[in-house]
Amino acid sequence: MALLFMDSFDHYLTADINEKWGSSGVSGASGTIAIGSFGRHSSSGFRWVTGTYNAPQGYLSKSLNIVGNTIIMGFAFNPSAVLSVSTQIAAILDNTATLNNALKLNSDLTMAVTRGAATIGTVSTPLSTGVFTYIECKIFIANSGGTIDVQYNGISVLSLTGLDTLNISGTSFPTIIFGQHIADASTNASSGRSFTYDDIYICDATGAAPWNNFLGDVRVDARLPTAAGTTTGWTPSSALNYQVVDDINPNDDIDYNSTSTLNAIDTFVTQDAPVVGATLYGIQHNLNLKKMDAGPASIAPVIRHSGTNNTGSNINPGTSYAYGTQIATEIAPGVPITEANFNAAEFGYKKTV
C-alpha cells in the first residue's frame, strides 16, 4: 500500500496540530499558523501567515514509514502574495533531518524544485494569488537517474529525468514538510503574507496502482459518527457511545469512550461519502486517544463490512492525547472502496492489548 497519509484539516483545531502532525512551528513577530475556515470546499484548511522577521518560518512536519526513494505528494495551495525572494512551500527531509528537496515559490509565482540549496528544476507556469491550485510532485531521489514530475490541477507542468536529486547522503526520506521549515536568512519578509493548504495526500511508489503514482486533483473529507453501530463494547463517559466521539474537533477528557476489556469493540454508522459518484481512493482512521494506566495498551481500527469486523494494525497510545492514523485502501480484504460499500460500512476500533 503506497497511500500513507491524508489530511482535510476538518476535524481538529490549531491547538491540536501536533496531535495529528507530530511537530509544527512559526517564527517572527505576528507570524501565525492556524487551522480555520480557509479550505476550498467551505471547509477548514491550514494557513501560515508571515510575521515581521527576516528569516520566516511556518510549517507542519510529518514523519512517515516511506518505503524506497520515491515520494509523491499532493496538496491544494493558495498564496495571497509572495515574499521578495523564493519561499519554501513543501519539503522532504532525510533520516538525518537534513533538507533533501524542496518546492520553493519564486517572487514571480513560478516554482523551483531544489536539491538542498541548488535549483534542479523550474516550473515556468506561474500560480495565481487568491486561487487554489492543486499541486502534485513526484521525486525519485538518487545520485544519478533521479526524476522530478510536477502537475498543476492534473496537468503536467514539469517532467525531468537523469538528475542528481540526492542532497548529501541520506539513506531514507521519512519526513514531509508543508510550509517553510528551515529559516531562509536571505528572505526579506513582508508581514501578513498568507499561504493556505488543503486536501493533502502523501504516497510512496510501492504497491499497486493507482496508489503508487499521482492521484490527481483530489479532495479529503472528514466523516463523523451519526449513530451506534452493531457493537458498543466500550463504556461512554456520558450519553451514548457514538455521541461522545461525534465531535468535529477533539475535546479530550470532556467526553470519551474507554475500556479495560480485551477485544472490546465499538463500531459506528458514519456520514455518507460527500460527493455522489466520486472515486474513493482510501479511508484514514483518525483515532484521538491516550492510555489511562501504566503498562502496554494497543488499539486497532475496525471496518465492519457485510457483517464482518476487519481489524487493522495495532496503534500504541501514549499518556497524552494524540491521533493514531491508519490508511485502508480496501473496505475489506479484496473488496474495493466503492461509494455503496463505504456508505454501508461501520467504522470503529478494538482494544487488542
C-alpha positions in Angstrom: 0.0 0.0 0.0 1.5 3.3 -1.1 -1.1 5.7 0.2 0.5 6.8 3.5 -1.3 9.9 4.9 -4.1 12.4 4.1 -5.5 15.5 5.8 -8.6 17.5 5.3 -7.9 19.8 8.3 -11.7 19.5 9.1 -11.6 17.6 12.3 -9.2 19.4 14.7 -8.2 22.9 15.9 -5.0 24.9 15.8 -4.2 23.7 19.4 -4.4 20.1 18.2 -2.0 20.4 15.3 0.9 18.5 16.9 -1.5 15.7 17.9 -2.0 15.0 14.2 1.3 16.1 12.6 3.9 15.5 15.3 5.6 18.9 15.0 5.0 22.4 13.7 6.5 25.8 14.1 6.3 29.5 13.3 8.7 32.4 13.8 8.6 36.2 13.5 6.7 38.8 15.4 3.0 38.4 14.5 3.6 35.3 12.4 0.9 32.6 12.8 0.0 29.1 11.8 -3.7 28.2 12.1 -6.4 25.7 11.3 -9.5 27.7 10.2 -12.3 28.2 7.7 -9.7 28.6 4.9 -10.5 25.5 2.9 -11.6 25.1 -0.7 -14.9 23.3 -0.1 -16.4 25.7 2.5 -14.2 23.7 4.9 -11.1 24.1 7.0 -7.6 24.5 5.9 -4.1 25.2 7.2 -2.7 28.7 6.9 0.7 30.2 7.6 0.9 34.0 7.8 4.3 35.6 7.8 5.4 37.9 10.6 7.9 40.8 10.6 11.1 38.8 10.7 13.9 38.4 8.2 14.0 34.6 8.2 10.4 33.5 8.4 9.2 30.0 9.2 5.7 28.5 9.3 5.3 24.8 8.8 3.8 21.4 9.6 6.0 18.3 9.8 5.0 14.7 9.5 7.3 11.6 9.8 6.0 8.5 7.9 7.1 5.0 7.0 8.1 5.8 3.5 9.4 2.8 1.6 12.0 3.4 -1.1 13.3 6.7 -2.5 10.2 8.0 -4.3 7.9 10.5 -2.6 4.6 11.6 -4.1 2.7 14.5 -2.5 -0.5 16.4 -3.5 -2.0 19.5 -1.9 -4.3 22.4 -2.7 -2.3 25.6 -2.3 -3.4 29.2 -2.3 -0.9 32.1 -1.9 -2.1 35.5 -1.0 1.2 37.0 -2.2 4.9 36.1 -2.2 7.9 37.3 -0.3 10.6 39.3 -2.2 12.6 36.1 -2.8 11.7 32.4 -3.1 9.8 30.8 -0.2 9.7 27.1 0.6 6.2 25.7 0.4 6.9 21.9 0.8 10.0 19.8 1.5 11.5 16.4 2.1 13.9 15.7 4.9 16.3 12.8 5.1 16.9 10.4 8.0 19.4 12.9 9.5 16.8 15.7 9.4 18.7 17.4 6.6 16.8 19.1 3.8 16.9 17.0 0.7 14.4 18.5 -1.7 12.0 21.4 -1.6 9.4 23.2 -3.6 10.0 26.9 -3.5 7.7 29.6 -4.7 9.6 32.3 -6.6 8.7 36.0 -6.5 7.0 35.8 -9.9 4.9 32.9 -8.7 6.8 30.3 -10.7 8.1 27.4 -8.7 11.6 25.9 -8.3 12.4 22.3 -7.2 15.6 22.2 -5.2 18.2 19.7 -4.0 19.4 21.3 -0.8 20.0 24.9 -1.8 20.6 24.1 -5.5 17.7 24.6 -8.0 17.4 21.5 -10.2 14.1 22.3 -12.0 11.8 25.2 -12.6 8.1 25.3 -13.3 7.6 28.2 -15.7 3.8 28.2 -15.3 3.0 30.8 -12.5 0.5 30.3 -9.8 -2.3 32.8 -9.2 -2.8 34.6 -5.9 -6.1 34.2 -4.1 -6.9 30.9 -6.0 -6.3 27.3 -5.1 -4.1 25.3 -7.4 -3.8 21.6 -6.8 -0.1 20.8 -6.8 1.3 17.3 -7.1 5.0 16.5 -7.1 6.8 13.1 -7.5 10.5 12.9 -6.8 12.7 9.9 -7.2 15.8 10.5 -5.1 19.1 9.3 -6.4 22.7 10.4 -7.1 22.1 9.9 -10.8 19.0 8.9 -12.7 16.7 10.9 -10.4 13.4 12.2 -11.7 11.0 15.1 -11.0 7.4 15.3 -12.1 5.1 18.2 -11.2 1.4 18.6 -12.0 -1.0 21.6 -11.6 -4.6 20.6 -11.4 -3.9 17.3 -13.0 -1.8 18.7 -15.9 1.9 18.1 -16.2 4.0 21.2 -15.9 7.4 19.7 -15.3 9.0 16.3 -16.1 12.8 15.8 -15.8 15.0 12.7 -15.8 18.6 11.9 -15.4 19.1 14.2 -12.4 21.1 14.2 -9.2 18.3 14.6 -6.6 20.2 13.4 -3.6 21.5 16.3 -1.5 24.1 14.7 0.8 23.9 11.1 1.8 20.6 10.3 3.3 19.6 6.7 3.2 15.8 7.2 3.8 13.5 10.2 3.5 10.9 9.9 6.2 9.8 13.5 6.9 7.5 15.6 4.8 7.1 19.4 5.5 4.4 21.8 4.3 5.5 25.4 4.7 9.0 26.8 5.3 10.8 24.7 7.8 14.3 26.0 7.6 14.7 29.7 8.0 16.0 31.5 4.9 18.1 34.4 6.2 18.1 35.9 2.7 14.3 36.3 2.7 13.2 39.9 3.3 9.8 39.0 4.8 6.8 41.2 4.4 4.3 40.6 7.2 0.8 39.4 6.6 1.5 37.3 3.5 -0.5 34.1 3.8 -0.1 30.6 2.3 -3.1 28.3 2.6 -3.1 24.4 2.2 -6.0 21.9 2.0 -6.6 18.3 0.8 -3.2 16.9 1.4 -2.1 13.3 0.5 1.3 11.6 0.6 2.3 8.3 -1.2 5.4 6.4 -2.0 5.9 4.3 -5.1 5.4 0.8 -3.6 2.3 -1.3 -4.0 -0.3 -1.4 -6.7 -1.8 1.3 -8.9 -3.3 3.9 -8.5 -1.7 4.5 -5.1 1.9 4.4 -6.4 1.5 7.5 -8.6 -0.4 10.8 -8.8 -3.9 10.5 -7.6 -5.0 13.7 -9.4 -6.9 16.7 -8.1 -8.5 15.0 -5.1 -10.4 16.2 -2.0 -10.1 14.9 1.5 -13.2 14.9 3.7 -13.8 14.1 7.4 -16.7 11.8 8.1 -18.2 11.6 11.6 -20.3 9.0 13.5 -24.0 9.6 13.3 -25.4 6.5 15.2 -24.3 3.4 17.2 -23.2 0.5 15.1 -23.5 -3.2 15.6 -21.2 -3.4 18.6 -20.9 -1.0 21.6 -18.4 -2.7 23.8 -16.7 0.4 25.3 -18.1 2.5 28.2 -19.1 6.1 27.4 -18.3 8.8 30.0 -21.8 10.1 29.4 -24.6 9.7 26.9 -24.2 7.1 24.2 -21.0 5.7 22.6 -21.3 7.5 19.3 -22.4 10.8 21.0 -19.0 11.1 22.8 -17.0 10.7 19.6 -19.1 12.6 17.1 -17.4 16.0 17.8 -16.0 17.7 14.8 -13.0 18.7 17.0 -11.5 16.5 19.8 -12.4 17.6 23.3 -10.1 15.2 25.2 -11.4 14.4 28.7 -14.8 16.2 28.4 -16.4 13.1 27.0 -14.9 9.8 25.7 -15.2 6.0 25.4 -13.0 3.8 27.5 -12.4 0.1 28.3 -10.1 -2.3 30.1 -11.7 -5.3 28.4 -9.5 -7.1 25.9 -11.1 -7.4 22.4 -13.9 -4.9 23.2 -15.1 -3.2 20.0 -17.1 -0.1 19.2 -18.4 0.4 15.7 -20.4 3.4 14.4 -22.6 4.4 11.5 -21.0 7.4 9.9 -21.8 10.2 7.4 -22.0 9.0 3.8 -19.3 9.8 1.2 -19.8 13.6 0.4 -19.6 13.5 -3.4 -22.0 11.2 -5.2 -20.2 9.2 -7.9 -16.7 10.2 -6.8 -13.8 7.7 -6.8 -12.8 6.8 -3.3 -9.0 6.1 -3.0 -8.7 5.4 0.7 -10.0 5.6 4.2 -7.9 7.0 7.0 -9.0 6.3 10.6 -8.2 9.2 12.9 -8.4 7.9 16.4 -7.7 10.5 19.0 -6.7 8.5 22.1 -4.5 8.1 25.1 -3.9 5.3 27.6 -5.1 5.8 31.2 -2.9 3.4 33.1 0.6 2.1 33.2 1.7 -0.8 31.1 1.2 -1.7 27.4 -2.0 -0.8 25.5 -2.9 -1.2 21.9 -6.0 -0.2 19.8 -6.7 -1.3 16.2 -9.1 0.4 13.8 -12.1 -1.6 12.6 -14.1 -1.5 9.4 -17.3 -3.6 9.5 -18.4 -4.7 6.1 -21.1 -7.3 5.3 -21.3 -8.4 8.9 -17.6 -9.0 9.4 -15.3 -6.8 11.5 -12.0 -6.3 9.6 -9.2 -5.2 12.0 -6.2 -3.1 11.1 -2.8 -2.9 12.6 -2.1 -2.0 16.3 -1.8 1.6 17.3 0.0 2.1 20.6 -1.3 5.2 22.5 0.8 7.3 24.9 -0.3 9.0 28.1 -1.3 12.2 26.3 -3.9 12.6 23.6 -2.6 12.1 20.0 -4.1 10.9 16.7 -3.4 7.4 15.7 -3.9 7.4 12.0 -4.1 4.4 9.7 -4.9 4.0 6.0 -7.1 1.4 4.3 -7.4 1.1 0.5 -9.9 -1.7 0.7 -13.2 -1.8 2.6 -12.4 -5.5 3.4 -9.7 -7.8 2.1 -10.1 -8.0 -1.6 -13.1 -5.7 -1.7 -12.7 -2.2 -3.2 -13.9 1.0 -1.5 -16.9 1.9 -3.6 -19.4 4.6 -2.6 -22.0 2.0 -1.8 -19.5 -0.1 0.3 -18.4 3.0 2.2 -21.9 4.2 2.9 -23.0 0.8 4.2 -19.9 0.2 6.3 -19.4 0.8 10.0 -16.1 2.2 11.4 -14.6 1.9 14.9 -11.9 0.4 17.0 -10.9 -2.6 19.1 -8.8 -3.0 22.2 -6.1 -5.5 21.2 -3.7 -5.3 24.1 
